[in-house]
Amino acid sequence: MAEGTNPLTGMDFPDPDVIRAGDTYYMISTTMHFFPGAQILRSWDLIHWETCSYVYGTLEHTPGEILEGEQNIYGHGMWAASLRYHQGTFYVVFIAHEWDRTFLFTAKNIEGPWEKRYIEGVYHDPSLLFDDDGRVYIAYGNRDIRLTELKEDLSGPKPGGTDRVIVRDAPGEFLGYEGSHLYKINGKYVLFLIHSRQQRWFRTQACFITDDPEGVWAGGDVFEGSLEGTDSGAAQGGIVDTPDGRWFAILFQDRGAAGRIPVLVPVTWNRFGYPVFGKAEKRIENACTRPEAVMEPLYCDDDFLSTEAGKMRLKKAWQFNHEPREGCWETGDGAYRITTDKISRTVESARNTLTQRTLITGCAAEVTADARETRNGDVAGLCLLIGSYGLIGVARETEGYRLVMKARAPGEKEEKELASLPLRNGTVRLRAEVRFPGPLGEVRFYYRAGEQWEQLGLAHTMRFALDHFTGCRFGLFLYSTRETGGKAAFSRFRYIPELPAREEEMKPG
């Protein structure tokens, strides 16, 4: 038996869908404005997960996706995918809210290559079902949940096929049914949905079943559970069976600035065919189908060394903020390098910012930033990327270099420079230390001065909000405010996954 703890990844993996193919479990989650996108994780026990693959490197190459000028896709991009495996083919279906189409990717191998196609129509939070009789359905919607029969090639709705509302939530100012996950289990059609309590915000899992997709769907709420006293509810996710016949749900729970994190919950079935959810326990266990497997962490250190001659390589834990600009970044020989090709007002519109997720309940990142080839008005450094972001970086000015701390407070539109000091040269070792005391995130920034770290500025508070709709991430960035063509290099990136209660060597500057 494998043992572990909830929440599963300790990181921001919202809207999960999960399947099993043979002895291997796969989970996909929302990646929004990060590229490569549609990240798929792999596990052999449902507890420990590693990155398996990404479905796409680029999506549609729009001005927003490439951060053209002030355009962006924060809060948009790829949402709530449906992952299925049918007759030797893997399917991924999702929408991106800036498009009036639904994306369909298929592959024979989960690691790719993936072929991109489209399904005619827009299917919010879709879920595919391949029925035993060869028919294909997609469930989707918000508040009104529709079931639509698709053509055999999944290119669009089947003429004359099923297309109707099967479940409708009550009207009101609360989250109505969405997050469809549709299955056929033991001869019954089973539909899972998320919504909120009407009286107050609390994520709740609902389930409706029927013997006939053309008939009446009956059900209601089946799980109102939380974890570690967060009082936010865990819901919206897939269910999966184990080789020995047990069932589990993987839902997600709001964890504030850290993001929305998956939770494993056991499931059984009653004699009427309805699921019975157990508790979301802190300690969890499950049989492992490959006990000898060594899992790769979802975070990484990096010395940016290419392993293939002449080819750039990034480890799987990295994602770019928005689509990267080819020709303006490179890796190898011990450094990640960025060259600017646009003017950016803040770090939010900087191209080629390289990110990793943060970990609850706290973690840190360190990197050496070399800004000696930057230009006047450039800023290069280490940030915590979220709507209420904070950063430490080297600012290049006419008179020389400054080390600066900048941040944007929750609810504010503009950033502020909160601390600065002169630097003798443009190379410095930086550290960002983040903790998650409840729903808020708190980051402190440090620089290496001799044998010890010195803090620059005060702690900065971060809050999860709909502007980015993601948990905060470490980011390596460079942006130009006056002229393009500046260069910065980042080396010896170190990810510290746990922080002690206090660190006496960190004394405020």
N, C-alpha and C positions, 0 to 999 in steps of 0.2 A: 504494500500500500504506500502511495505517495502522500505526504503530508505538507500542508502549507497554511497560509493565512488569507483571509479576505481583508480588504478588496484584492482582487487577483494580481493585477500588474503593478499597482501602486502608482499608475500613470494614467494620463488622459486618453482613454480609448472609448469614446461614447458610441451609442447606438449599435451595440454589437449584434452580429448574426453569427451563428456557429453551426458547423456541420461535422459529421464524421465520414471519412472515406477510408474504409478498411480499418486499420488500427490507429489512424491519425486523425486528430481533431484540428479543424481550421476555424479561425475567427477573423472576421473583417469588421472594420469600424470606420466611422466618419473621419476623414482627413481634411476636409474643407479646402483652405488656401495653401496647404503644404504640398510640395512636390518632391519626389515622386508620390503619387497618390494611391488611394484605396489599398492601404497596407493590410496584408494578410499575415496573421500570426499562426504558429503551429505548436501543438502540444500532444503529448502522449498520456496525459493524466488529467487534463482540464484545469490544472492548478498552476503549473509552470509553463510559461509561454516564451517563444522566441520568434523573431521576424523570419518569415518564410519568403515573402516576395511582395512586390508592389504591382498593381495591375497596369498602371500607366505612368509614363515619364512626363508627358505633357497631355493636355486635354484638348482645348480648341485654340490655344495660342491667341487669346483675345487681348486687347489693351489692358483690361483689368487684371488678367492672369499674369501678364508680364510687367505689371507696375509701370505702365506708360504714364509719364507725368504724375499727376495726383490720383490717377485711377487705380482701383484695387478691387479685390473680391473678399475682403474681410467680412466674416459673417455669412459668406456664401460658399461657392464651390461645391464639392462632392459631399452629399449627405446620405446617411442611413441606407447603406446598400443591402441588397438581398444576395446571399451567397448560396448556390445550390450545386449539387453534383448529380448528373443524370446520364446514364448510359455512356459512361466514359468521358463526359465533357463537364468542365466546370463553367458555371455561369455567374456573372456579377451584373446586377442591375441597380441603377441609382439615377437620381436627378441631380442637377446642379441648378440652383434657383435662378441663375441669370439666363437660363436657356428654356425654350419652349419645346423641349424634346426630352426623351428618356434614353440614357446611355445603356448599351448592352455590350458586355465584353465576354468573350468565350475563349477557352483554352483547353487543350487535351492534357497539359501538364500544369499543375498549380503554380509552378515557378515560371510559367510562360513559355513561348511568347503568347500574348493576349491579342485577339482580334477585336477591333472596335466596330460596332454597328449601332443602329438606333432603333428604338421602338416608337412608332407614331403615337404621339400623345404625351401628356405629362402625368406621371403617376407618383404622387407624394408618398414617401415612405413605403416603397413597393415591396411586395413579397411574391415570389414565383412559386407555383405549384404545378408539378408535372403529375397528372393523374394516371391511374392504372390503365385507363381506356385510351390513352394517347392524347387526351385533351390537355390544354395548358391554360392556367388561370393566373391572373395577377390581382392581388388585393391591395388596396391603397386608399388614401384620403385622409382628411382631417374632419372630425366630428361626424360627417357622413362617410361611412366606409363602403366603398364599391368593390364589387367582384366583376372583373371583365375577362371574358375568354379571348385568348390571343390566337392568331394564326399559327399554324404548325411551325413556321420559320421564325416566329416571335417578332415579326416586322410591324405588327399593329393589331388592332382589334379584329376578331374574326367576324365577317359579315353574318348577321343572323345569330351570332353566339350570345351567350349570357352577358348581360351588362346591366347591373342593377345595384341599388343600395341594399346592403344586407344587414348593416348595423348602424344605428343612429344614436348619438349621444344627446343628452338634454341640452337645451339652449342655456346660455349663461356666460358670465365673464370668468371662465376657468378653462384649463386645457381640455379640449374635447378629445375623443378617441383619435389616435394616430399610431404610428409605429407598428404597422401590420406585420405579423409573422404567421404564415399560413402553412398548415401541414395536413397530411392524411395519416391518421394513426389508428390502428385496429379497426379499419373500415369507416371511421368517422372523420369528418372534416373539422379541424381544430384551428381557430383563429385567436391569436393573442394580440392584445392592444394595450396601449398605455393611455391613461388620462389622469386628471387630478381630482382630489376631493373638491366638491363645490364650495365648501365653507372656508377652506384655506389650502395653500399650496402644499401638496403631498403627493409625490408620484405613486400611482397605484396601477397594478397589473390586472387586466380584465381578460376574460376568455369566453368565447362563444363557440358552440359546436352544432353540427347538424349531420344527419345521415345523407342528405341530398343537397348539393350546392344550390339547387333551384328552390329548396324549401325554406323553412323558418330556421333562423339561427338563434339559439337560446343560450343565455348565460349571464354573466355579470362579473363583479370583482372577485378575484381569486387570491390576491396577495397584496397586503398592506404592511410590508416589513421594512425595517431600517437596520442600520449597522452602526455600532459605536456611538449611539446617542445623537446622530446627526439630524434626525427628525426631518429628513427630506424625502424619504421613500426610495425604494429601488425598483425599477421597472424598465420596460422596453428592451427586449432582447430575445434571443432565440433559445430553443430547447434542443437537446441532443441526447441520444441514448448511448450507453456504453456497450461494448461487446458482451458483457455478462448480463445485460438486460435492465440496468438501472437507468434512471433519467435525471438530468440536471438542466436547470435554466441558468443562462448567463445574462444578467440584467446589468444596468448601470445605476450608479448613485452619484448625486451632486456632491462634490467635495470642494466647493468654492474655487479659489484661485488655482488650485491644483488641477481642476478640470472635472470631468465626469468619468468615473472609474468603475470597471466591471466587478460584479459580485457573483459568486457561485452559490446557487440555492438548490437543494435536492427537491425532486418532484416525484410524486407517486400518482396513481390513478385510481379513482373510485369506481364502483360497479356501474355507474351511469356514463362513464367515459370522460368525466371531467378531471382535470389535474388538481392535485392537492400539493400545495407548496409547503416545504418545511421552513425552518427559521434560517435567517442569514447569520450563520455563526462565524465567529472570528477564526476559530480553528476548523480546518476542513481536511478531508482525506478522500482519496479515490484510488482505485487500482490503476497501475501504470502499465501500458501495453509494451513499452520498451524501457525497462529499468536501467539498461546500460547507457541510455542516451545522455549526453552532456549538453545542457541547454546554454545557448549564448544569451547573455543579458540583453535587455532592451535598451541599455545605455552603453557607452563605450568611452575609453580613453582613445586618443588618436595622435600618432606622430606623423600622419599624412605621408606615408611612404607607399609609393606605387609598387604593387607586386607583379605587374606585368609590364614588360619593357615597352615604353612608348605610350602606355595607356594610363589615363587618370583613373583613380579609384577612390570611392568614398565608402566607408563602412555603413552597414544597413541601418544603424541607429540614427543616421543623419537624414534630415529633410530640409529642403530649401523653403524659405518663406516666399511663397509665390513661385511661378515658373522661373528657373534660372536663365540668365542671359549667357548663352554659349559664347565663348571667346573672351569673356570677362572674368572667368574664374579658372583656377587650375590647382592641382594638388600633386604632391610628389616632392622628393628631396627634403622631406621633413617640414613642410609648411603648406598651409592652405592660403592661397593668394587671391585677392579681389582687385580688379581694376574698374573704376567707375566710368560709366558712359552716359550719365544723366545727372541733372541737378535734383537734389532731394532736400526738402525742407527739414525732415526729421528722419529718424531711423525707420519709421513705418513704411516709407516709400523707397527705402534702400534695396537695390537689387542684390541677389546672391547672398543674402544673410542665411547662414547655415545654422540649423537649430537641432536641439535635442530636448525631449520632454523632461520635466522635473519630476521628482519622486516625493510622495508623502512619507514621513512627516517632515522631512527636511533633507536637503542635499546641497552640494556646492560644486562649482566648476572653476578651474584655473586654466589660464592660457597666457602665453607670451605674445604680446602685440608689438609688431614692428611697423611703425608709421613713418620711417625715414624717407620713403618715396611718395608720401602723400603730398597734396598741394594745398595752397592757401584756402582755408575754409573747410577742409576735410576733417571728419571725425571717425576714428577707428577704435573698436574695442569690443567689450563684452556686455550683453544686455540680458534682461529678463523681458521677453516679448509677450505682451498682452496689451489690452487697451490702455490700462493704467501702468505703462511700462516704466522701467528704470534702466539706467546704463552707466557704465564707467568707460571712459575712452580717452584717447590722445587726440587733442584738438590742435591742428596745425594753423598757426597764425603767422603774420609777416615777421613778427619779432621772435618767433620760436615756437616751442611746444608748451601746451598746458595739459595737465591731467584734469578731466572734468567729470562731475557726476550730474546727470540730468534725469528728470523724471516727469511724468504726467500723473497728477493725482486722480483718484477715482472720481468720475463725474466731470472732470475738467476737459476743455478742448485743446489747451495749449500746454506744452511742456515748460519746465523751468530749469534753469541751471542752478543747482543747489550748493555746489562746492567746486573749488578749483585750486590748483597750485601749479607753479612752474615746474617744467621738466628740463633737465640738462640735455637729454637727447630723446629721440622718438621711440625708444624701445623700453618696454616695461612689462613686468609680470603682474597679471590682474587676477582677482578672485571675486566671485559672486556667491554669497551664501544665503540660501532661501529656506525659510521655515513656514509652516502652515498652521498657525494657531487658530483652529476653527476655520470658518469660511474664508478668512482673509489670508493673504500671503504677505510675508515680510522679508525684504531683501536688504542685505548690507553689502556694500562694496569695499574692496580692499586692494591695496597695491603693495608690492614687495619693496621694502626699504631696508637694504642690508640683510640682516639675518632674521628679520621679523616682518610681520604684516602690519600695515597701518590702515586704519579705516578712513575712507574719504566720505564726508558727509554723514548724515544720519540715516537711520532705517527708513525705508520707503514701503508704504502699504500698497498692495495690489488687490484688485477685486475682480471676480468673474463677472462679465457683462456681455450683452448681446452684440456689442460692436465688433468683437473678434469671435465670440462664441467658443473659445477654446481656453484650456488651461495655459498657464505661463510656461515659457520655454527659455532655456539658455540660447543665446544667439551670438554668433561671431559676425560682425558687421563693419562696413565702411560706407560712408556716404559723403557726397560733395555738395557744398552749399554755394560755391562760387564758380568753379571751373572743373571740367571733367578731366579724366586721365590719371587721377591719383591712384596709387597702389598701396596696399597694406598686406602684410603677411602674418599668419597666426601659426604658432608652433607649440608643441608639448601640451596639448589639451588633456586635462585630467578631470575625470568625473568622480566626485566623492559621494557615494550613495547614502551615507549615513552621517549624521552630525551628533556629537555629544551634547549633553544638556547645556554645557557652557564651554567656551574655549578661552582659557586664561591668556593664551599667547596673542589673542586678537585684542589689542588695546586701541581705543579710539584715538584718532589723530586730531 
